[in-house]
Amino acid sequence: MIDHLNLQRRTWLRRASGLALGAAALPGLDPARAAEASPALRFDELYAGMSPAGVKFSAAVLALKGKVVQLRGYAAPPLRADAKFMVLTRQPMAVCPFCASDADWPLDIVIVYCREPSLVPGGQPMLARGRLEVGGRIDADTGFVSQLRLVDAELSRA
């Protein structure tokens, strides 16, 4: 219980610090482009359920496949400094996927391949904007398996 409260306190402090610094853009983000109308996708509408064959994508995800979408979430702790992608989660994560068992890693994550590499500290609230790819894929460099990805993406602090 105490660890959970400490995690919540640290998360709140990180958010408050980010707000105090303002909505600073990350490298490669044009704030005007971030404001362009793109369909917003939410973590609670990614999947329609599970079947013996695996996950079932929601109608919203299937309708937006291949289109540029926006997704708000939290940057997961970096896998490694030279990773070509970052992981966006529904809630702040205290562990990286290679540092803990897969039981600690949620299903509803979205991999974000940015236009320009950027190292984002874990726990930061983020807005990602990129083209939605749907279906299983293994990252050639890391072996990380993903079901949903935003590619050619731009990031900003949410």
C-alpha positions as CSV (number, residue, x, y, z in Angstrom):
1,M,0.0,0.0,0.0
2,I,2.8,2.4,0.9
3,D,4.6,1.7,-2.4
4,H,1.4,2.4,-4.3
5,L,0.9,5.7,-2.5
6,N,4.5,6.6,-3.2
7,L,4.1,5.8,-6.9
8,Q,1.0,8.0,-7.0
9,R,2.8,10.8,-5.2
10,R,5.8,10.6,-7.6
11,T,3.4,10.5,-10.6
12,W,1.5,13.6,-9.3
13,L,4.8,15.5,-8.8
14,R,6.0,14.6,-12.3
15,R,2.7,15.9,-13.7
16,A,2.9,19.0,-11.7
17,S,6.5,19.6,-12.7
18,G,5.5,19.2,-16.4
19,L,2.7,21.7,-16.0
20,A,5.0,24.2,-14.3
21,L,7.4,23.9,-17.3
22,G,4.6,24.4,-19.7
23,A,3.6,22.3,-22.7
24,A,7.1,22.2,-24.1
25,A,7.3,20.5,-27.4
26,L,9.7,17.6,-28.0
27,P,12.1,17.6,-30.9
28,G,10.4,17.2,-34.3
29,L,7.0,18.4,-33.2
30,D,5.4,21.3,-35.0
31,P,2.7,22.6,-32.5
32,A,0.6,23.8,-35.4
33,R,0.5,20.3,-36.9
34,A,-0.4,18.8,-33.5
35,A,-3.5,21.0,-33.4
36,E,-4.6,19.8,-36.8
37,A,-7.8,17.7,-36.7
38,S,-6.9,14.0,-36.5
39,P,-9.3,11.5,-35.1
40,A,-8.7,10.8,-31.4
41,L,-8.3,7.3,-30.3
42,R,-8.6,6.3,-26.6
43,F,-7.1,3.4,-24.8
44,D,-10.5,2.1,-23.7
45,E,-11.6,1.6,-27.3
46,L,-8.5,-0.3,-28.7
47,Y,-9.9,-3.9,-28.3
48,A,-13.3,-5.5,-28.6
49,G,-12.2,-8.6,-26.6
50,M,-10.2,-11.8,-26.7
51,S,-10.8,-14.9,-28.7
52,P,-8.9,-18.2,-29.0
53,A,-7.1,-16.7,-32.0
54,G,-5.9,-13.7,-29.9
55,V,-7.0,-10.1,-29.4
56,K,-10.0,-8.7,-31.3
57,F,-9.6,-5.1,-32.4
58,S,-12.4,-2.7,-31.9
59,A,-14.5,-1.3,-34.8
60,A,-13.0,2.1,-34.1
61,V,-9.4,0.7,-34.5
62,L,-10.3,-1.1,-37.7
63,A,-12.0,2.0,-39.1
64,L,-8.9,4.1,-38.4
65,K,-6.4,1.6,-39.7
66,G,-3.9,3.4,-41.9
67,K,-5.1,6.8,-40.9
68,V,-3.4,9.5,-38.9
69,V,-4.8,9.5,-35.3
70,Q,-4.0,11.1,-32.0
71,L,-3.6,9.1,-28.7
72,R,-3.0,10.5,-25.2
73,G,-1.2,8.3,-22.7
74,Y,1.9,8.0,-20.7
75,A,5.5,7.3,-21.8
76,A,6.7,4.0,-20.4
77,P,10.2,3.9,-19.0
78,P,12.6,3.7,-22.0
79,L,13.6,0.3,-23.2
80,R,17.0,1.6,-23.9
81,A,18.5,4.9,-25.0
82,D,19.0,3.8,-28.7
83,A,15.5,2.3,-29.1
84,K,13.8,3.4,-32.3
85,F,10.4,3.5,-30.7
86,M,8.7,4.4,-27.4
87,V,5.8,2.7,-25.6
88,L,2.6,4.6,-24.8
89,T,0.4,3.2,-22.0
90,R,-3.0,4.0,-20.5
91,Q,-1.5,4.7,-17.1
92,P,2.0,5.5,-15.8
93,M,4.3,2.4,-15.6
94,A,7.0,1.9,-13.0
95,V,8.7,-0.9,-14.9
96,C,10.1,-1.4,-18.4
97,P,9.1,-4.5,-20.4
98,F,12.6,-6.0,-20.3
99,C,13.0,-5.4,-16.6
100,A,10.0,-7.4,-15.4
101,S,7.9,-10.3,-16.4
102,D,5.3,-9.9,-19.1
103,A,2.6,-10.4,-16.4
104,D,3.5,-6.8,-15.2
105,W,3.2,-5.4,-18.7
106,P,-0.4,-4.4,-19.8
107,L,-2.0,-5.5,-23.0
108,D,-3.3,-2.1,-23.9
109,I,-0.1,-0.5,-25.1
110,V,0.7,1.3,-28.3
111,I,4.2,1.4,-29.8
112,V,5.2,4.8,-31.2
113,Y,7.8,5.0,-34.0
114,C,8.7,8.7,-34.1
115,R,9.9,10.6,-37.1
116,E,12.9,11.8,-35.2
117,P,14.4,9.8,-32.3
118,S,13.7,11.2,-28.9
119,L,14.2,9.8,-25.4
120,V,11.2,10.5,-23.3
121,P,11.4,10.0,-19.6
122,G,9.0,7.4,-18.2
123,G,5.7,8.6,-16.6
124,Q,5.3,11.7,-18.8
125,P,1.8,12.4,-20.1
126,M,2.1,12.5,-23.9
127,L,0.1,13.1,-27.0
128,A,1.2,11.0,-29.9
129,R,0.1,11.7,-33.5
130,G,0.9,9.2,-36.2
131,R,-0.4,6.7,-38.8
132,L,-2.1,3.7,-37.1
133,E,-0.8,0.2,-38.0
134,V,-2.9,-2.8,-36.8
135,G,-1.7,-6.4,-36.3
136,G,1.1,-8.3,-34.8
137,R,4.7,-7.2,-35.5
138,I,8.0,-8.0,-34.0
139,D,10.6,-5.2,-33.8
140,A,13.7,-6.4,-35.7
141,D,16.1,-4.7,-33.3
142,T,14.6,-5.5,-29.9
143,G,12.3,-8.5,-30.5
144,F,9.5,-6.4,-28.9
145,V,6.0,-7.7,-30.0
146,S,3.3,-5.2,-30.7
147,Q,-0.3,-5.4,-31.9
148,L,-0.9,-1.6,-32.4
149,R,1.6,1.0,-33.6
150,L,1.7,4.7,-34.5
151,V,4.3,5.2,-37.2
152,D,5.9,8.4,-38.6
153,A,4.7,9.9,-35.3
154,E,5.2,13.2,-33.5
155,L,5.1,13.6,-29.8
156,S,4.2,16.4,-27.5
157,R,3.6,16.6,-23.7
158,A,-0.1,16.3,-23.0
